[in-house]
Amino acid sequence: MGCTDYASQVLQSNIIVAALDHVFVPVFIRNSNGNEHDKAILKEFKEPAWNYPVARFLNAERKELIERLPDVWKSKTMVALVAGKLLEAIEAGKYEVADEALKMLKDAKAGKTWKDEAVAEVVEALDGKIGKALHKALDACVKAYEKRDFAKARELASKVQADEKSEPQAKSDAAWAIAKIDTKFASFKARVEDLKKAREYLELFATLDKRGKHFEGLEGAADWLKAFKELEKDKAVKAEVKALESFEKYAEQLAKAKDDKAKEAATKKLKELAEKQPDTKAAEKAKALLGEG
């Protein structure tokens, strides 16, 4: 939770978000000027609904996994601070992450950055790894998980958990697998909802196209995914998407410009985009790129 850039740095960090995927549900809650959902979360966790930024990390069961971090506006190294706290929690055995995620957190603590492409490769690799050796009774569940059929994996884990003949360890591992899948879906939904709130429609629809199908069959998934299919047809959203596509094209032209003439041409296109479609996310990004935001 927070309302300053220092707090939001955590969710803007590609390393942190990727490392926490499937463990936490990363959501940015605004203490002031938030929506009804934000206000409800603040009330639930007894946080003041005014300009007092804090950072809290909760799992899908809403349990605190590192201590509440107050006064986050004072820390310009929020990502490194949080990464350090997360590593302490891992070392204390509070939760587990894959080796790739552990390396990400160590790099984040050290102030290192990763290119988006490298992060995407790790996320892709982690997406089909359950991350823990489970009881042999869950072999079928693990295979379904590795195929990214998360609904099937959850169904199989639920059967093991409900079976009176299952060994205690099998039941415990089944509960763990169910919680992991639920957290994975919650994390995915939170990410998509954040993209929607930010009007980052290109990334939003690309994310849904790539990963949405893996969650089909889970409770609530059908209606949730359908709502985004309808959103994609919305006239205003289509206009936003078209403008964002233009922005990406012109921004790339500017980045690859080899002489002043090419730079001026790309800059002119970006300025025209911002002027002709002033209320779009693309205009906002164009102004920021040109230093006019």
C-alpha positions in Angstrom: 0.0 0.0 0.0 1.3 3.5 -0.6 0.8 6.8 -2.3 4.3 7.8 -3.3 6.6 6.8 -6.1 9.0 5.2 -3.5 6.3 2.7 -2.6 5.1 2.1 -6.1 8.7 1.4 -7.2 8.2 -2.1 -5.8 5.4 -3.0 -8.2 7.2 -1.1 -11.1 10.2 -3.3 -10.6 10.1 -6.1 -13.2 12.5 -8.1 -11.0 10.3 -7.9 -7.8 7.0 -8.6 -9.5 8.4 -11.6 -11.4 10.1 -13.0 -8.2 6.9 -12.6 -6.2 4.7 -14.1 -8.8 2.7 -17.1 -7.4 3.8 -16.2 -3.9 2.3 -12.8 -3.2 -0.6 -10.9 -4.7 1.1 -7.6 -5.6 -1.5 -4.8 -5.6 -0.9 -1.0 -5.3 -3.5 0.5 -3.0 -3.8 4.3 -2.8 -4.4 5.7 0.6 -5.9 8.8 -0.9 -8.1 9.3 -4.0 -8.5 5.5 -4.2 -11.5 3.6 -5.5 -14.1 1.6 -3.4 -11.9 -1.5 -3.5 -8.9 0.5 -2.2 -11.0 1.9 0.6 -12.3 -1.5 1.6 -8.7 -2.9 1.7 -7.6 0.0 3.9 -10.5 -0.6 6.2 -9.8 -4.3 6.4 -6.2 -3.8 7.4 -6.9 -0.7 9.6 -4.7 1.6 7.5 -5.6 5.3 7.6 -7.5 6.5 4.4 -5.2 9.5 4.0 -1.8 10.4 2.8 0.3 7.9 4.9 2.1 5.5 2.6 3.1 2.1 3.9 4.1 -1.1 2.2 2.6 -4.5 3.1 3.0 -7.9 1.6 0.3 -10.5 2.0 -0.3 -13.9 0.6 -3.6 -15.2 -0.9 -4.7 -16.0 2.7 -4.0 -12.4 3.6 -1.3 -13.3 6.0 1.6 -10.9 6.5 4.8 -12.4 5.1 7.2 -9.6 6.0 6.6 -6.9 8.6 4.7 -3.8 7.7 7.0 -1.1 6.3 6.0 2.4 7.4 7.4 5.8 6.3 8.1 4.5 2.8 8.3 8.0 1.4 11.7 8.3 3.2 13.3 5.4 1.3 14.5 6.1 -2.2 15.8 2.5 -2.4 12.5 0.8 -1.7 13.1 -2.1 -4.1 16.4 -3.0 -2.5 14.9 -2.6 1.0 11.9 -4.9 0.2 14.1 -7.4 -1.6 16.3 -7.7 1.5 13.2 -8.2 3.7 11.9 -10.9 1.4 15.3 -12.7 1.4 15.2 -12.6 5.2 11.8 -14.2 5.2 12.9 -16.9 2.8 16.0 -17.7 4.9 13.8 -18.0 7.9 11.7 -20.6 6.1 8.5 -18.5 5.9 8.0 -19.4 2.2 9.9 -20.9 -0.8 10.7 -19.5 -4.2 12.5 -21.1 -7.2 16.2 -20.6 -7.6 15.7 -18.2 -10.5 13.4 -16.0 -8.3 16.0 -16.1 -5.5 18.7 -14.8 -7.8 16.3 -12.0 -8.9 15.8 -10.9 -5.3 19.5 -11.0 -4.5 20.2 -8.8 -7.6 17.4 -6.5 -6.6 18.8 -6.2 -3.1 22.2 -5.3 -4.6 20.6 -2.6 -6.8 21.1 -4.5 -10.0 18.5 -4.3 -12.8 17.4 -6.8 -15.4 16.3 -6.2 -19.0 12.6 -6.9 -19.5 13.5 -9.7 -22.0 15.6 -11.5 -19.4 12.8 -11.2 -16.9 10.3 -12.5 -19.4 12.4 -15.6 -20.0 12.6 -16.4 -16.3 8.8 -15.8 -15.8 8.2 -18.2 -18.7 10.4 -20.8 -17.2 8.9 -20.5 -13.8 5.3 -20.5 -15.0 5.3 -24.3 -15.5 7.3 -25.2 -12.4 5.5 -26.1 -9.2 8.6 -25.3 -7.3 8.6 -28.0 -4.6 8.9 -31.8 -4.4 5.4 -33.2 -3.6 4.1 -36.5 -2.3 3.9 -39.2 -5.1 0.1 -39.1 -4.8 0.3 -35.7 -6.4 2.3 -36.9 -9.5 -0.7 -36.4 -11.8 -1.3 -32.9 -10.3 2.3 -31.9 -10.9 2.1 -33.1 -14.5 -1.0 -31.1 -15.1 0.7 -28.1 -13.5 3.7 -28.5 -15.8 1.4 -28.5 -18.8 -0.1 -25.3 -17.3 -3.5 -26.8 -17.0 -4.0 -25.2 -13.6 -7.7 -26.1 -13.3 -6.9 -29.8 -13.8 -4.0 -29.6 -11.4 -6.2 -28.0 -8.7 -8.9 -30.6 -9.3 -6.4 -33.4 -8.8 -4.9 -31.9 -5.7 -8.4 -31.4 -4.3 -9.2 -35.1 -4.8 -6.0 -36.1 -2.9 -6.9 -33.7 -0.1 -10.4 -35.0 0.2 -9.5 -38.7 0.1 -9.7 -40.2 3.6 -7.1 -42.8 2.5 -4.5 -40.1 1.6 -1.4 -40.0 3.9 -1.0 -36.9 6.0 1.9 -35.6 4.0 -0.1 -36.1 0.8 -2.9 -34.0 2.2 -0.5 -31.3 3.4 1.2 -31.2 0.0 -2.2 -31.1 -1.7 -3.3 -28.1 0.4 0.0 -26.4 -0.5 -0.6 -27.0 -4.3 -4.1 -25.7 -4.1 -2.9 -22.5 -2.3 -0.2 -22.1 -4.9 -2.6 -22.3 -7.8 -5.1 -20.0 -6.1 -2.3 -17.5 -5.4 -1.0 -17.8 -8.9 -4.4 -16.9 -10.3 -4.9 -14.1 -7.8 -1.5 -12.7 -8.7 -2.3 -12.9 -12.5 -5.7 -11.2 -12.0 -4.1 -8.5 -9.9 -1.5 -7.8 -12.6 -4.1 -7.6 -15.3 -6.4 -5.4 -13.3 -3.4 -3.1 -12.6 -2.7 -2.9 -16.4 -6.4 -2.1 -16.9 -6.3 0.7 -14.3 -3.2 2.1 -15.9 -4.8 1.8 -19.4 -1.8 -0.2 -20.6 -4.1 -2.1 -23.0 -1.4 -3.4 -25.4 0.4 -5.2 -22.5 -2.9 -6.2 -21.0 -4.3 -8.0 -24.0 -1.0 -9.5 -24.8 -0.7 -10.9 -21.3 -4.3 -12.3 -21.5 -3.6 -13.8 -24.9 -0.5 -15.5 -23.7 -1.4 -16.7 -20.2 -5.2 -16.4 -19.8 -6.0 -19.8 -21.3 -3.9 -21.5 -18.6 -6.4 -20.4 -16.0 -9.6 -21.5 -17.8 -11.7 -23.8 -15.7 -10.7 -22.3 -12.3 -13.6 -20.9 -10.3 -14.5 -17.4 -11.5 -12.1 -17.5 -14.4 -14.8 -17.8 -17.2 -16.7 -14.7 -16.3 -13.5 -12.8 -15.5 -11.9 -13.6 -18.8 -15.2 -13.0 -20.7 -15.3 -9.5 -19.2 -11.9 -8.7 -20.8 -13.0 -10.1 -24.1 -15.9 -7.6 -24.0 -13.6 -4.8 -22.9 -11.4 -5.5 -26.0 -14.5 -4.8 -28.2 -15.2 -1.4 -26.5 -15.0 1.5 -28.9 -13.0 3.7 -26.5 -10.6 0.9 -25.7 -10.1 0.2 -29.4 -9.2 3.8 -29.8 -6.7 3.6 -26.9 -5.2 0.5 -28.4 -4.8 2.1 -31.8 -3.2 5.2 -30.2 -0.8 3.0 -28.2 0.2 1.1 -31.3 1.1 4.4 -33.0 3.0 5.5 -29.9 5.1 2.3 -29.9 5.8 2.8 -33.6 6.9 6.4 -33.2 8.9 5.8 -30.0 10.8 3.0 -31.8 11.5 5.3 -34.7 12.8 7.9 -32.3 15.0 5.4 -30.6 16.5 4.1 -33.8 16.9 7.6 -35.4 20.4 7.9 -36.8 20.4 11.6 -37.6 18.7 14.8 -36.6 16.3 14.7 -39.5 15.0 11.3 -38.4 14.8 12.4 -34.8 12.8 15.5 -35.8 10.4 13.4 -37.9 9.7 11.0 -35.0 9.4 13.8 -32.5 6.9 15.6 -34.7 4.7 12.4 -35.0 4.8 12.0 -31.2 3.8 15.6 -30.6 1.0 15.3 -33.2 -0.2 12.2 -31.4 -0.3 13.9 -28.1 -2.2 16.9 -29.6 -4.7 15.0 -31.6 -5.6 12.4 -28.9 -4.9 14.3 -25.7 -6.9 12.1 -23.4 -5.3 8.8 -24.3 -2.7 6.8 -22.5 -0.6 7.1 -25.6 -0.6 10.9 -25.4 0.5 10.7 -21.8 3.4 8.4 -22.7 4.3 10.6 -25.7 4.5 13.7 -23.5 6.6 11.8 -20.9 9.0 10.6 -23.6 9.4 14.1 -24.9 9.9 15.5 -21.5 6.6 17.4 -21.6 4.7 15.4 -19.0 
